[in-house]
Amino acid sequence: MKYFSLNHKAPKVTFKDAVINGLAPDKGLYYPERIEKLPSSFFDRIETLDHDNIAYEIIKPFVGEDISTEDLKSILKTSLNFEFPIVDIDDNIKALELYHGPTMAFKDVGARFMARCLGHFSHHHTEEKVTVLVATSGDTGGAVASGFLGVKGIDVVILYPSGKVSNVQEKQLTTLGQNIIALEVNGTFDDCQSMVKQAFLDEELKSKFTLTSANSINVARWLPQMFYYFFAYKALKHTGKKLVFSVPSGNYGNICAGMMAQQMGLPIHHFITGTNANKVVPKYLNSGDYQTMSSIQTISNAMDVGAPSNFIRIRELYKNDFELLKANLSGYSYSDEETTAAVNQLKHAFDYTADPHGAIGYLALKDYFNAHPADDVLGLFLETAHPIKFLPVMPKFIAEQIEMPPQIKQLMDKTKKSKMISTYKELKSAIL
């Protein structure tokens, strides 16, 4: 399998090189040259397969010969050693919980898979030390820090916007030490992301370091997110119903991976993107005019993204055909007040505790069903992070009932270690 740049001004590369490089030399995101449909026999027998074997069948075509079968299966086994439960909410609505990994966020899957792939390449194919640069608006930093902690030959530099991540999220990325360095940026997530992209184009840094990214711009972070769409289908195939996925969206890597799964033959009926005030994509779906914006701070901070990197991949997936995309994707946005009301409703009506991102996914699913009523459709909204991460913005009576999981409790007394920066010059100095 080869990968090409979506800016179309760089040579094609292998999976290994796409993972190590992160971003193409022409600043473009890497994209696979083909998407192969899985055989119908795979879907006929999917109920008999465990998660590791399902994931292997899905990812093997994208990895190609760069990782042996034995090593790839070992990577998957240690990347997917937690559950992905589906919880009943209403007759035709369920929550797909993706936060049962070590940092209690859906990003654990991609971060762990990428860390192990990069560690494999570093150990087997290069003597150079790799420096991973990552910008985070919330959960990415913790997942990446946990995934890469102690991986030999890898240093990790994480940029996060000061005062715009929750206390738990900050603890997860600033207390580990070892090969993990946290930089607190006086700015927004978009500022963090801009600095990371600038570093990839810095000739001095590139001459001294092997730089890569652990954001969902990296194919090894992005593609494994396909797995849990297949896992959900396996669990619900017996219902015989069409599946609609409502995905809380910030950088759009997660929902893009779901669309890749659909292209591989997974029978998904429709996708819904739910977001907050950063409503670039819902506005685009209404107008056909794609305009990025300055990010707006909200209580669903992981979606505070005004220039979603992965949307270019979604447009490529649909050959830049607006009508084709619109037929498969609906988009809705919600205010903080509407989000809080949904958190309350889910607790009062169904005794379900959702975080603000999951609550937006629920709202978007409800609005879609109101516009498209059908008896043969089952909707899933993705619960992307444990509510414990958002206690300050949760309704007080709900927050008081949330028990602190052990993997969070052990962090809270640890000392934060980070360096405040405001400019790219300071980032470069920290790397050097």
C-alpha positions as CSV (number, residue, x, y, z in Angstrom):
1,M,0.0,0.0,0.0
2,K,1.3,3.4,-0.9
3,Y,0.1,6.8,0.5
4,F,0.0,10.1,-1.5
5,S,-0.2,13.7,-0.3
6,L,-3.6,15.4,-0.6
7,N,-1.6,18.4,-1.9
8,H,-0.4,16.2,-4.7
9,K,3.2,17.7,-4.7
10,A,5.1,15.0,-2.9
11,P,6.2,11.4,-3.8
12,K,4.1,8.5,-2.7
13,V,5.4,6.7,0.4
14,T,4.9,3.4,2.3
15,F,2.9,3.0,5.5
16,K,6.1,3.1,7.5
17,D,7.3,6.4,5.9
18,A,3.8,7.9,6.3
19,V,3.8,7.1,10.0
20,I,7.4,8.3,10.6
21,N,6.9,11.5,8.5
22,G,3.4,12.4,9.8
23,L,2.9,15.1,7.3
24,A,4.0,15.0,3.6
25,P,6.9,17.4,2.5
26,D,4.3,19.6,0.7
27,K,2.3,20.0,3.9
28,G,-0.4,17.6,2.7
29,L,-2.0,14.9,4.7
30,Y,-1.2,11.3,3.6
31,Y,-4.1,9.3,2.1
32,P,-4.1,5.6,0.9
33,E,-3.9,5.2,-2.8
34,R,-6.8,2.7,-2.7
35,I,-9.5,1.4,-0.3
36,E,-10.1,-2.3,-0.7
37,K,-13.5,-3.8,0.0
38,L,-13.5,-6.7,2.5
39,P,-15.0,-9.9,1.1
40,S,-18.6,-10.7,2.0
41,S,-17.4,-13.8,3.8
42,F,-15.8,-11.5,6.4
43,F,-19.1,-9.9,7.3
44,D,-20.9,-13.3,7.2
45,R,-18.6,-14.7,9.9
46,I,-17.9,-11.5,11.9
47,E,-19.8,-12.7,14.9
48,T,-17.3,-15.6,15.3
49,L,-14.2,-13.3,15.3
50,D,-12.7,-11.6,18.3
51,H,-11.7,-8.0,18.3
52,D,-8.0,-8.7,17.5
53,N,-8.8,-10.7,14.4
54,I,-11.4,-8.2,13.2
55,A,-8.9,-5.4,13.6
56,Y,-6.2,-7.4,11.8
57,E,-8.4,-8.0,8.7
58,I,-9.2,-4.3,8.6
59,I,-5.8,-2.8,9.0
60,K,-3.6,-5.3,7.2
61,P,-4.3,-3.9,3.7
62,F,-3.2,-0.4,4.9
63,V,0.0,-1.7,6.6
64,G,1.1,-3.9,3.7
65,E,4.4,-5.6,4.1
66,D,5.9,-2.9,6.5
67,I,5.0,-4.9,9.6
68,S,5.0,-8.7,9.7
69,T,1.8,-10.6,10.5
70,E,3.1,-11.8,13.8
71,D,4.3,-8.3,14.9
72,L,1.1,-6.6,13.7
73,K,-1.1,-9.1,15.6
74,S,1.0,-8.4,18.7
75,I,0.6,-4.6,18.3
76,L,-3.2,-5.0,18.0
77,K,-3.4,-7.3,21.0
78,T,-1.8,-4.7,23.3
79,S,-3.7,-1.8,21.6
80,L,-7.2,-3.2,22.1
81,N,-7.0,-4.9,25.5
82,F,-10.2,-3.1,26.9
83,E,-13.9,-3.2,26.2
84,F,-16.2,-1.1,23.9
85,P,-19.6,-1.6,25.5
86,I,-22.9,-0.6,24.0
87,V,-25.5,0.8,26.4
88,D,-29.2,1.0,25.7
89,I,-30.7,4.5,26.0
90,D,-34.0,4.5,24.3
91,D,-35.8,2.1,21.9
92,N,-33.8,3.1,18.9
93,I,-30.8,4.9,20.5
94,K,-27.7,3.4,22.1
95,A,-24.4,4.8,23.4
96,L,-21.2,3.3,22.1
97,E,-18.7,3.9,25.0
98,L,-15.2,4.3,23.8
99,Y,-13.6,5.5,27.0
100,H,-12.7,2.2,28.8
101,G,-9.0,2.4,27.9
102,P,-6.1,3.6,30.2
103,T,-6.8,7.4,29.7
104,M,-10.6,7.0,29.5
105,A,-10.9,8.5,26.0
106,F,-11.6,7.1,22.5
107,K,-8.2,8.3,21.4
108,D,-6.5,5.4,23.4
109,V,-7.1,3.1,20.4
110,G,-5.2,5.2,17.8
111,A,-2.6,6.5,20.2
112,R,-1.6,3.0,21.4
113,F,-1.6,1.6,17.9
114,M,0.6,4.4,16.6
115,A,3.0,4.3,19.6
116,R,3.5,0.6,19.0
117,C,3.9,1.0,15.3
118,L,6.4,3.8,15.7
119,G,8.3,1.9,18.4
120,H,8.4,-1.1,16.1
121,F,9.9,0.9,13.2
122,S,12.3,2.7,15.6
123,H,13.5,-0.7,17.0
124,H,13.7,-2.6,13.7
125,H,14.5,-0.1,11.0
126,T,16.3,3.0,12.2
127,E,18.9,4.0,14.8
128,E,17.6,7.6,14.8
129,K,15.6,8.9,17.7
130,V,12.1,10.0,16.7
131,T,10.5,13.1,18.2
132,V,6.7,13.1,18.2
133,L,5.0,16.5,18.2
134,V,1.3,16.7,19.1
135,A,-1.2,19.4,19.7
136,T,-4.2,18.6,21.9
137,S,-7.5,20.3,22.6
138,G,-8.3,17.9,25.4
139,D,-7.9,14.1,25.3
140,T,-5.3,13.6,22.6
141,G,-2.5,14.6,24.8
142,G,-3.3,12.2,27.6
143,A,-3.8,9.3,25.2
144,V,-0.6,10.0,23.4
145,A,1.4,10.5,26.6
146,S,0.1,7.2,28.0
147,G,0.6,5.3,24.7
148,F,4.2,6.5,24.2
149,L,5.4,6.5,27.8
150,G,8.7,4.7,28.1
151,V,8.8,3.7,24.4
152,K,12.5,3.4,23.5
153,G,13.8,5.7,20.8
154,I,10.8,8.1,21.0
155,D,10.5,11.5,22.6
156,V,7.1,13.2,22.8
157,V,6.4,16.9,22.9
158,I,2.8,17.8,23.7
159,L,1.4,21.3,23.1
160,Y,-1.9,22.3,24.9
161,P,-3.8,25.6,25.2
162,S,-3.4,27.1,28.7
163,G,-6.6,27.2,30.7
164,K,-8.6,25.4,28.0
165,V,-8.3,21.8,29.0
166,S,-9.8,20.3,32.1
167,N,-7.8,19.6,35.3
168,V,-8.0,15.8,34.7
169,Q,-6.9,16.2,31.1
170,E,-4.0,18.4,32.1
171,K,-2.9,16.0,34.8
172,Q,-2.8,13.2,32.3
173,L,-0.3,14.9,30.0
174,T,1.8,16.9,32.5
175,T,2.6,14.4,35.3
176,L,4.2,11.4,33.5
177,G,7.8,12.6,33.0
178,Q,10.3,10.2,31.4
179,N,10.1,10.8,27.6
180,I,7.0,13.0,27.8
181,I,7.4,16.8,27.6
182,A,4.4,19.1,28.1
183,L,4.3,22.7,26.7
184,E,1.5,25.0,27.9
185,V,0.7,27.4,25.1
186,N,-0.6,30.9,25.8
187,G,-3.3,30.6,23.0
188,T,-5.9,28.3,21.5
189,F,-5.7,24.8,20.1
190,D,-5.5,26.2,16.6
191,D,-2.3,28.1,17.8
192,C,-0.9,24.8,19.1
193,Q,-1.7,23.0,15.8
194,S,-0.2,25.8,13.8
195,M,3.1,25.7,15.7
196,V,3.3,21.9,15.2
197,K,2.7,22.3,11.4
198,Q,5.4,25.0,11.3
199,A,7.9,22.7,13.1
200,F,7.4,20.1,10.4
201,L,8.5,22.7,7.8
202,D,11.5,24.0,9.7
203,E,14.6,22.9,7.8
204,E,16.9,23.3,10.8
205,L,14.7,21.0,13.0
206,K,14.3,18.5,10.1
207,S,18.0,18.3,9.7
208,K,18.6,17.5,13.3
209,F,15.5,15.4,14.3
210,T,13.2,12.8,12.8
211,L,9.9,14.6,13.5
212,T,6.4,13.1,13.3
213,S,2.9,13.9,14.6
214,A,0.6,11.9,16.8
215,N,-2.5,13.9,16.0
216,S,-5.1,12.3,13.8
217,I,-3.2,13.8,10.8
218,N,-0.9,10.7,11.2
219,V,-2.3,7.7,9.4
220,A,-1.5,5.4,12.3
221,R,-3.6,7.5,14.6
222,W,-6.4,8.0,12.1
223,L,-7.0,4.6,10.5
224,P,-7.4,2.4,13.7
225,Q,-10.5,4.4,14.6
226,M,-12.2,2.2,12.0
227,F,-12.1,-0.7,14.5
228,Y,-14.9,0.2,16.8
229,Y,-17.4,0.8,14.0
230,F,-16.8,-2.8,13.0
231,F,-17.0,-3.9,16.7
232,A,-20.4,-2.2,17.0
233,Y,-21.7,-3.8,13.8
234,K,-20.6,-7.2,15.2
235,A,-22.5,-6.6,18.4
236,L,-25.7,-5.4,16.6
237,K,-25.8,-7.4,13.4
238,H,-28.4,-9.7,15.0
239,T,-30.9,-6.8,15.2
240,G,-31.2,-6.7,11.4
241,K,-31.5,-2.9,11.6
242,K,-29.7,-0.2,9.6
243,L,-27.1,1.6,11.7
244,V,-26.7,5.3,12.0
245,F,-23.6,6.7,13.8
246,S,-23.7,10.1,15.5
247,V,-20.1,11.3,16.0
248,P,-19.1,14.2,18.2
249,S,-16.5,15.9,15.9
250,G,-13.6,18.3,16.3
251,N,-10.8,17.5,13.9
252,Y,-13.0,15.0,12.0
253,G,-10.5,12.0,12.1
254,N,-13.0,9.8,14.0
255,I,-15.9,10.2,11.7
256,C,-13.6,10.0,8.6
257,A,-12.4,6.7,9.9
258,G,-16.0,5.5,10.1
259,M,-16.5,6.6,6.5
260,M,-13.5,4.6,5.5
261,A,-15.0,1.6,7.2
262,Q,-18.1,2.1,5.2
263,Q,-16.0,2.3,2.0
264,M,-14.5,-1.1,3.0
265,G,-18.0,-2.6,2.9
266,L,-19.3,-2.0,6.5
267,P,-23.0,-1.5,6.1
268,I,-23.5,1.9,7.7
269,H,-26.7,3.6,6.7
270,H,-25.8,7.2,7.5
271,F,-23.4,9.4,9.5
272,I,-24.1,12.4,11.7
273,T,-21.6,15.0,12.9
274,G,-22.5,16.8,16.1
275,T,-20.5,19.8,17.2
276,N,-20.5,22.9,19.4
277,A,-20.2,26.6,18.4
278,N,-17.3,25.6,16.1
279,K,-19.7,24.7,13.4
280,V,-17.6,24.8,10.3
281,V,-18.9,21.5,8.8
282,P,-22.6,21.9,9.6
283,K,-22.5,25.3,8.0
284,Y,-20.7,23.8,5.0
285,L,-23.4,21.1,4.7
286,N,-26.1,23.8,4.6
287,S,-24.4,26.2,2.2
288,G,-21.8,24.3,0.2
289,D,-19.3,27.0,1.2
290,Y,-16.4,25.7,3.3
291,Q,-15.0,28.4,5.5
292,T,-12.7,27.8,8.5
293,M,-13.0,30.1,11.6
294,S,-11.2,31.1,14.7
295,S,-11.9,28.5,17.4
296,I,-14.4,29.3,20.1
297,Q,-14.0,28.0,23.7
298,T,-16.9,25.8,24.9
299,I,-17.7,23.2,27.6
300,S,-17.0,20.4,25.0
301,N,-13.4,21.5,24.6
302,A,-12.1,18.6,22.6
303,M,-14.3,19.9,19.7
304,D,-13.0,23.5,20.0
305,V,-11.5,23.3,16.5
306,G,-12.1,26.0,13.9
307,A,-10.0,24.5,11.1
308,P,-10.5,20.7,11.2
309,S,-7.5,19.0,9.7
310,N,-9.2,15.8,8.6
311,F,-12.1,17.2,6.7
312,I,-9.9,17.3,3.5
313,R,-9.7,13.5,3.8
314,I,-13.5,13.3,4.0
315,R,-13.8,15.5,0.8
316,E,-11.2,13.2,-0.9
317,L,-13.3,10.2,0.1
318,Y,-16.3,11.6,-1.7
319,K,-14.2,12.9,-4.7
320,N,-15.0,16.5,-3.7
321,D,-18.6,15.8,-4.7
322,F,-20.7,17.9,-2.3
323,E,-24.0,16.3,-3.1
324,L,-22.6,12.8,-2.6
325,L,-21.2,13.8,0.8
326,K,-24.4,15.5,1.9
327,A,-26.4,12.4,1.1
328,N,-24.3,10.4,3.6
329,L,-23.6,13.1,6.3
330,S,-25.9,15.3,8.3
331,G,-24.5,18.0,10.6
332,Y,-25.8,19.8,13.7
333,S,-24.3,22.2,16.2
334,Y,-25.4,23.1,19.7
335,S,-24.7,25.8,22.3
336,D,-23.3,25.1,25.8
337,E,-26.8,25.6,27.2
338,E,-28.3,23.0,24.9
339,T,-25.4,20.6,25.7
340,T,-26.0,21.0,29.5
341,A,-29.7,20.4,29.0
342,A,-29.0,17.2,27.2
343,V,-26.6,16.0,30.0
344,N,-29.5,16.6,32.4
345,Q,-32.1,14.9,30.2
346,L,-30.0,11.8,29.7
347,K,-29.5,11.5,33.5
348,H,-33.1,12.3,34.4
349,A,-34.9,10.3,31.7
350,F,-32.5,7.3,31.3
351,D,-30.2,7.4,34.3
352,Y,-27.3,7.7,31.9
353,T,-24.3,10.0,32.6
354,A,-22.9,11.5,29.5
355,D,-20.0,13.9,29.1
356,P,-20.6,17.1,27.1
357,H,-19.3,15.6,23.8
358,G,-21.5,12.5,24.1
359,A,-24.5,14.7,24.9
360,I,-23.9,16.6,21.7
361,G,-23.8,13.3,19.8
362,Y,-27.1,12.3,21.4
363,L,-28.7,15.7,20.5
364,A,-27.6,15.3,16.9
365,L,-29.0,11.8,16.7
366,K,-32.4,12.9,18.1
367,D,-32.6,15.8,15.6
368,Y,-31.7,13.4,12.7
369,F,-34.4,11.0,13.8
370,N,-37.0,13.8,14.1
371,A,-36.2,14.7,10.5
372,H,-35.9,11.1,9.2
373,P,-38.3,8.9,11.3
374,A,-37.9,5.1,10.5
375,D,-38.6,1.9,12.3
376,D,-35.8,-0.1,10.7
377,V,-33.0,2.2,11.9
378,L,-30.9,2.0,15.0
379,G,-28.8,5.0,16.1
380,L,-25.6,5.0,18.1
381,F,-24.0,8.1,19.5
382,L,-20.3,7.9,20.5
383,E,-19.4,8.5,24.1
384,T,-15.8,9.6,23.5
385,A,-14.6,10.4,27.0
386,H,-15.4,9.6,30.6
387,P,-17.5,12.3,32.4
388,I,-15.0,12.5,35.2
389,K,-12.8,14.6,32.9
390,F,-15.4,17.4,32.8
391,L,-16.5,17.8,36.4
392,P,-16.3,21.6,36.4
393,V,-18.8,22.0,33.5
394,M,-21.1,19.1,34.5
395,P,-24.3,19.9,36.4
396,K,-23.4,19.9,40.1
397,F,-25.8,17.1,41.2
398,I,-24.5,14.8,38.4
399,A,-20.9,15.7,39.1
400,E,-21.3,14.8,42.7
401,Q,-22.5,11.2,41.8
402,I,-19.5,10.4,39.5
403,E,-17.0,8.1,41.1
404,M,-13.4,8.7,40.2
405,P,-11.9,5.7,38.4
406,P,-8.6,4.4,39.8
407,Q,-6.6,5.4,36.7
408,I,-7.7,9.0,37.3
409,K,-7.4,8.9,41.0
410,Q,-3.7,8.0,40.9
411,L,-2.9,11.1,38.9
412,M,-4.6,13.8,41.0
413,D,-1.9,14.1,43.7
414,K,1.0,14.1,41.1
415,T,2.8,17.3,40.4
416,K,2.2,19.1,37.2
417,K,5.4,19.7,35.1
418,S,5.0,21.9,32.1
419,K,6.7,24.9,30.4
420,M,4.7,27.9,29.3
421,I,5.4,29.2,25.7
422,S,3.7,31.8,23.5
423,T,5.6,31.7,20.2
424,Y,7.0,29.2,17.7
425,K,10.5,30.4,18.6
426,E,10.0,29.1,22.1
427,L,8.7,25.8,20.8
428,K,11.7,25.4,18.6
429,S,14.0,26.3,21.5
430,A,12.3,23.7,23.7
431,I,12.8,21.0,21.0
432,L,16.4,21.9,20.4
